[in-house]
Amino acid sequence: MSDTIKNTEALAPLLEQIKDLLGHIEYGSVELIFHHGKLVQLEKHEKVRFDKN
C-alpha cells in the first residue's frame, strides 16, 4: 500500500473529529497542535456571548 493511500486513510477519522468540533462552535476557535511535524492534539476554545440587554 502506498504512503499516500495510508495517509489518506489515517486522515479520515481526524477530519471527522475536526468537522464535529467546527459544527458545534458558535464563537471561538479550533487549534491543531503539532510536535516534530506530527499532529498530537486538537484544542477547542469556545466563547459564550451574552445578550447586551
MIKOLRO-941802 format. One line per 2 residues: number of its first residue (from 1); their letters; for each residue y negated, z negated, x of N, C-alpha, C, O. Coordinates in Angstrom, 1 decimal, decimal comma, always signed. Atoms other than C-alpha are relative to their C-alpha. Example, Ala and Ser with C-alpha at 12.3 -4.5 7.8 and 13.67 -1.06 7.14 Angstrom:
2
1	AS	+1,2/+0,0/+0,9/+4,5/-7,8/+12,3/-1,2/+0,0/+0,9/-1,2/-0,7/+1,9; +1,1/+0,0/-0,9/+1,1/-7,1/+13,7/-1,1/-0,8/-0,8/-2,2/-0,9/-0,3
//
This chain:
53
1	MS	+1,2/+0,0/+0,9/+0,0/+0,0/+0,0/-1,2/+0,0/+0,9/-1,3/-0,7/+1,9; +1,2/-0,1/-0,8/-3,4/+0,9/+1,4/-0,9/-1,2/-0,2/-0,8/-1,9/-1,2
3	DT	+0,9/+1,1/+0,1/-6,1/-1,6/+2,1/-1,0/+0,1/-1,1/-1,4/-0,9/-1,8; +0,9/-0,2/+1,1/-8,4/+0,0/-0,4/+0,6/-0,4/-1,4/+0,0/-1,1/-2,2
5	IK	-0,7/+0,4/+1,2/-5,8/-0,5/-3,2/+0,1/-1,5/-0,1/-0,1/-2,1/-1,1; -0,2/+1,5/-0,1/-5,1/-4,1/-2,1/-1,4/-0,7/-0,3/-1,4/-1,6/-1,1
7	NT	+1,3/+0,5/+0,2/-8,9/-4,8/-2,0/-0,4/+0,1/-1,5/-1,0/-0,8/-2,1; +0,3/-0,2/+1,4/-9,4/-3,3/-5,5/+0,7/-0,9/-0,9/+0,2/-1,5/-1,8
9	EA	-0,8/+1,0/+0,9/-6,6/-5,4/-7,0/-0,5/-1,4/+0,2/-0,4/-2,2/-0,7; +0,5/+1,3/-0,3/-8,0/-8,5/-5,3/-1,3/-0,3/-0,7/-1,6/-1,4/-1,1
11	LA	+1,3/+0,1/+0,6/-11,4/-7,8/-6,8/+0,0/-0,2/-1,5/-0,9/-0,8/-2,0; -0,1/+0,0/+1,5/-10,3/-7,5/-10,4/-0,2/-1,5/-0,6/-1,1/-1,6/-1,4
13	PL	+0,2/+1,3/+0,6/-10,0/-11,3/-11,1/-1,3/-0,6/+0,4/-1,9/-1,3/-0,4; +1,4/+0,4/-0,4/-13,2/-12,0/-9,1/-1,0/+0,6/-0,9/-1,9/-0,2/-1,4
15	LE	+0,9/-0,7/+0,8/-15,1/-9,5/-11,1/+0,0/-0,6/-1,5/-1,0/-0,7/-2,1; -0,1/+0,7/+1,4/-13,8/-11,1/-14,4/-0,7/-1,3/+0,0/-1,4/-1,7/-1,0
17	QI	+0,7/+1,3/-0,1/-15,0/-14,5/-13,2/-1,5/+0,2/+0,0/-2,2/-0,6/-0,7; +1,4/-0,2/+0,0/-18,4/-13,2/-12,4/-0,6/+0,5/-1,3/-1,6/+0,1/-1,8
19	KD	+0,4/-0,5/+1,3/-18,6/-11,3/-15,7/-0,1/-1,1/-1,0/-1,0/-1,2/-1,8; +0,0/+1,1/+0,9/-17,7/-14,5/-17,5/-1,2/-0,9/+0,2/-1,8/-1,4/-0,7
21	LL	+1,2/+0,8/-0,3/-20,4/-16,5/-15,7/-1,3/+0,6/-0,5/-2,1/-0,1/-1,0; +1,2/-0,7/+0,4/-23,0/-13,9/-16,4/-0,2/+0,1/-1,5/-1,3/+0,1/-2,0
23	GH	+0,1/-0,1/+1,4/-22,1/-13,6/-20,0/-0,4/-1,3/-0,7/-0,7/-1,2/-1,9; +0,3/+1,3/+0,6/-22,7/-17,3/-20,7/-1,3/-0,6/+0,5/-1,5/-1,8/+0,3
25	IE	+1,2/+0,6/-0,6/-26,0/-17,8/-18,9/-1,3/+0,6/-0,7/-1,4/+1,8/-0,7; +1,2/-0,5/+0,6/-29,4/-17,5/-20,6/-1,1/+0,0/+1,0/-1,9/+1,0/+1,0
27	YG	+1,0/+0,1/-1,1/-31,7/-18,7/-17,8/+0,7/-0,6/+1,2/+1,4/-1,6/+1,1; -0,6/+0,5/-1,3/-30,6/-19,2/-14,2/+0,5/+1,1/+0,9/+0,0/+2,2/+0,9
29	SV	-0,5/-1,0/-1,0/-28,6/-17,5/-11,5/+1,5/-0,3/+0,3/+2,0/-1,4/+0,0; -1,4/+0,1/-0,5/-25,1/-16,9/-10,1/-0,1/+0,4/+1,4/-0,6/+1,4/+1,8
31	EL	+0,1/-0,2/-1,4/-24,8/-17,2/-6,4/+1,4/+0,1/+0,6/+2,4/-0,6/+0,3; -1,3/-0,3/-0,7/-21,9/-15,8/-4,2/-0,2/-0,6/+1,4/-1,1/-0,2/+2,1
33	IF	+0,0/+0,7/-1,3/-21,2/-17,9/-1,1/+1,0/+0,6/+0,9/+2,2/+0,6/+0,6; -0,9/-0,6/-1,0/-19,7/-16,2/+2,0/+0,1/-0,8/+1,2/-0,9/-1,4/+1,7
35	HH	-0,2/+0,6/-1,3/-18,3/-17,7/+5,2/+0,8/+1,0/+0,8/+1,9/+1,4/+0,4; -0,7/-1,0/-0,9/-17,3/-15,4/+8,0/+0,4/+1,3/-0,7/+1,5/+1,8/-0,4
37	GK	-0,2/-1,3/+0,7/-17,6/-12,4/+5,8/+1,0/+0,0/-1,2/+1,3/+1,0/-1,8; -0,9/+0,1/+1,1/-15,3/-13,7/+3,1/-0,6/-0,9/-1,1/-1,2/-1,9/-0,8
39	LV	+0,5/+0,8/+1,2/-16,3/-14,9/-0,4/+0,9/-1,2/-0,2/+2,1/-1,2/-0,3; -0,7/+1,2/+0,1/-15,4/-18,5/-0,7/-0,4/-0,9/-1,2/+0,3/-1,8/-1,6
41	QL	+0,5/+0,8/+1,1/-17,4/-19,8/-3,6/-0,9/+0,7/-0,9/-1,7/+1,6/-0,5; +1,0/-0,5/+1,0/-19,3/-18,9/-6,8/-0,7/-1,2/-0,5/-0,1/-2,3/-0,8
43	EK	+0,8/+1,1/+0,5/-22,1/-21,1/-7,9/-0,8/+0,5/-1,2/-1,4/+1,6/-1,1; +0,8/-0,3/+1,1/-23,8/-21,1/-11,3/-1,1/-1,0/-0,2/-0,8/-2,2/-0,3
45	HE	+1,2/+0,9/+0,2/-27,3/-22,6/-11,7/-0,6/+0,4/-1,3/-1,1/+1,5/-1,5; +0,5/-0,3/+1,3/-28,4/-22,8/-15,3/-1,1/-0,9/-0,3/-1,1/-2,1/-0,1
47	KV	+1,1/+0,8/+0,5/-31,7/-23,9/-16,7/+0,0/-0,1/-1,5/+0,4/+0,8/-2,2; +0,1/+0,2/+1,4/-32,2/-25,3/-20,1/-1,5/-0,1/-0,3/-2,3/-0,9/+0,2
49	RF	+1,5/-0,1/+0,4/-35,6/-24,4/-21,7/-0,1/-0,6/-1,4/+0,7/-0,4/-2,3; +0,3/+0,7/+1,3/-37,1/-26,5/-24,5/-1,2/+0,7/-0,6/-2,1/+1,2/+0,1
51	DK	+1,1/-0,6/+0,8/-39,4/-25,2/-27,2/-1,3/-0,8/+0,3/-1,2/-2,0/+0,4; +1,3/+0,7/-0,3/-43,1/-26,0/-26,4/-0,6/-0,7/-1,1/-1,5/-1,5/-0,9
53	N	+0,6/+0,7/+1,1/-43,8/-27,2/-29,9/+0,3/-1,4/+0,0/-0,1/-2,2/-0,9
//
